[in-house]
Amino acid sequence: MESIQSVLNSMEKNEFMTIVPPYRSPVPPWDLNLVLSVLQEDPYEPLDTIPLPSLTEKVVFLLAITSARRVSEIAALSCKVSFTIFHKDKVVLRPTPDFLPKVVSEYHINQDIVVPLLCPEPKNSSESKLHTLDVVRALKIYLECTKSIRRVDALFIIPNGPKGGTRASKATIAKWICSTIVRAYARFKMEDLLPQEENVNHLLDDGERMIELNHPAVPCIQAHHEALKDEWQNFLNLCICQENHLKNAEEYKKFQDDADTVAHTLKEVNRNLDTKFSNLAAPGAASELQLQLEKEDKQLIQAEKKHTEIQQKPGTWYIPVVTPPAPPARVSSIPSEDPQANQLLNKLNKIQDDLKNTEQEVLSRVRSPVSQASPSQDLAGRLKQQEGTDLRLQNIALEKDTVQKECEAFLNKSPVGTVASQLPSIQSNINNKYKDVQVLSSLYGEEAKASLNLENQIKKTDEMISGFENSLVQDGVILYSPNVLQERASEIQKMKRDLVDKQDNLLKLNKSLKDTELACSSLQTNWQEHSPDLPRQRTQVQHLNDRYHAVADQLDQREKILRDTSLPYQQYKSSYKALDTWLKGLPKNQVTSSDSPSQVNHKLQSQKRLLDEIQSKEPEKNNVVKLSDDLVNAFDDYEKQASRYSTTLSSTNPVPPKKPKGVSMQQGIEEQQKDLVTRYSQAAVESRQQLTQMEFAKKVLDKSDGTDGIQAITQQNLYRRTRN
């Protein structure tokens, strides 16, 4: 009676669920343009070289939004020529005949899915970009890539794993669509949002600095500063809401899958119960139970008649004694349980528990981020733990095979009972669970190995780039020496060659990141598990790429400055040397007491020519000054650029630059210039004074005796020298 009542309650509950379906929350919104923009770039382009999971996600998503069909219709498509027909300007798709649409009618059953071409012959970059979203092109490439692994005629198949090549269910297709949206928003956050945040923070810092320096436009700057800050905060709030929506969408999808699974299980249970109790209701199947019910009904009818008769006789009291019915006999169709079935059930339950524990152990490693202080050591330790997990899985597989053989031997005896009937389904669940856990363990092992390789490559590349950065930091000041520019240019060229030779480290780093992303993508596609370390690793790899290119740019810029400075420096040296030699070889036209008037006149003419020569050297002196000023400015730019670069490395490179021991090029050139200009000016002044004295001596000689005049001039020169 209790079992019948439970069946009736279950039927009432199912009927109520049919009349009043469960409420489902609305799906979180998302931006189609953002997802389409991501589908036009890596890792979804070019289609010929991208991994098959990424190609599958792109084709499914584009077909879903282009056709606006349900995932059940997309899952029912076939790759046969009669169901997938490519035309010159379109593709026509039709579900298989065994598929029943939501609305079962002749029109809906025979309705085709027609998808036209998108920009088949692009004429500019905009059309070329739109052509990457062409469903017909993507579908052709997808069919060609899946030809070698295809096991079924379904259009969309599982791209990898133990089920690779089999039909993709509608739940799997829905997961692919959600995964595409989630990946697009993750890429938007890493590649667009974070760089924009750096720009905004830089603008805000500049505004605060200008406000602190009391800029004349402080009110205007402050107003724009507050407006930018508020707008950016509102934008971040929207992004946070969008991210929460996406997380809820994933959880919602998991909930929907679980709900569908539970509904399917309940449906199977109801069908089994209906079959069981319909057999019990068959003629002769439960005669003892029916007889017992009929006997109880007869006793009740007799008791009611007797009670009515007594009530009709006045003055008579009668207490009926009703003998309680005997307990119903055990129905012969419900057999007793076999102890061996219970033993096998306990063994299977133990295997199931071991698989669940192993699954949780692997998932805990997948979901927990590695230690940022020592990621390589942490990953190496996890890989050792994973080896232990793989060994336990092998032991579980041996135990599973042994118990399954025992179950097969037991079930070959055609046992009866509830436990015995449950053994095949439990075996099937264990096999599926084992395959899932085995795939999860294998995918995590690949992801951990790829991540460890990436961490080691990050460390190696960082050490390589840090060596170049330290060399550039110490290269800030150029010390004064004759051949310093050639030596420094040779050092820069050698560093450039070394940097090019070690570019292979950067290529290996980017390849390791791609391998890690591929491993994480497989884990995400099959298990919807995201790697918590991948965003950090992407940021580190991008930062290393930026540092590498910054080193290359610094070497190019410094080499250019040295190359542009080399010719002016050679001109300066030759001009300086020529003028210096000329100054050192200036003649001394001194008048002596023994000089005759003709000799005095000759020295006077020579002094005039010397003064004219000194004046003619003025442009050469000015050219030396100009060249020295240009060189000083160039070397100042070299030092300023090196200082700015050192400032950008202050957070990543703790090695301070060494203080230079010696005189810098600027100081040496400035001292040379000052000494040359001083000597030139002194030579010009002295020559002019000497010319004046000689002209005075000549005038004296012309008016008086030559000897007396020369003696007077000599005495005058001695007097002036004494005074000086």
Salt bridges, closest charged atoms under 4 A:
GLU41 OE1 - ARG187 NH2 3.46
ASP42 OD2 - LYS514 NZ 2.49
GLU45 OE2 - LYS58 NZ 2.50
GLU45 OE1 - ARG137 NH2 3.16
GLU57 OE1 - ARG183 NH2 3.89
GLU73 OE1 - ARG69 NH1 3.07
ASP112 OD1 - ARG94 NE 2.65
GLU144 OE1 - LYS147 NZ 3.39
ASP153 OD2 - LYS80 NZ 3.55
GLU191 OE1 - ARG187 NE 2.92
ASP206 OD2 - HIS202 NE2 3.23
ASP206 OD1 - ARG209 NH2 2.30
GLU208 OE2 - HIS225 NE2 3.69
GLU226 OE2 - HIS225 ND1 3.97
GLU243 OE2 - LYS189 NZ 3.48
GLU250 OE2 - HIS530 NE2 3.18
ASP257 OD1 - LYS253 NZ 3.77
GLU268 OE2 - HIS264 NE2 3.87
GLU268 OE2 - ARG271 NH2 2.19
ASP354 OD2 - LYS350 NZ 3.15
GLU359 OE1 - LYS433 NZ 2.45
GLU361 OE2 - ARG365 NH2 2.49
GLU361 OE1 - ARG392 NH2 2.47
ASP378 OD1 - ARG382 NE 3.33
GLU399 OE2 - LYS350 NZ 3.72
ASP401 OD1 - LYS400 NZ 3.34
GLU406 OE1 - LYS347 NZ 3.18
GLU455 OE2 - ARG536 NH2 2.88
ASP462 OD1 - ARG547 NH1 2.57
GLU469 OE1 - ARG547 NH2 2.90
ASP475 OD1 - ARG488 NH1 2.38
ASP475 OD2 - ARG558 NH1 3.04
GLU491 OE1 - ARG488 NE 3.56
ASP498 OD2 - LYS494 NZ 3.25
ASP504 OD2 - LYS508 NZ 3.37
ASP515 OD2 - LYS511 NZ 3.28
GLU517 OE2 - ARG538 NE 2.81
GLU529 OE2 - ARG367 NH2 2.69
ASP533 OD1 - ARG536 NH2 3.92
ASP556 OD1 - LYS496 NZ 2.85
GLU559 OE1 - LYS496 NZ 2.78
ASP564 OD2 - LYS560 NZ 2.87
ASP580 OD2 - LYS584 NZ 3.27
ASP580 OD1 - ARG679 NH2 2.17
ASP595 OD2 - LYS603 NZ 2.90
GLU618 OE2 - LYS621 NZ 3.06
GLU620 OE2 - LYS617 NZ 3.28
ASP630 OD2 - LYS626 NZ 3.11
ASP675 OD2 - ARG679 NE 3.16
ASP702 OD2 - LYS698 NZ 3.35
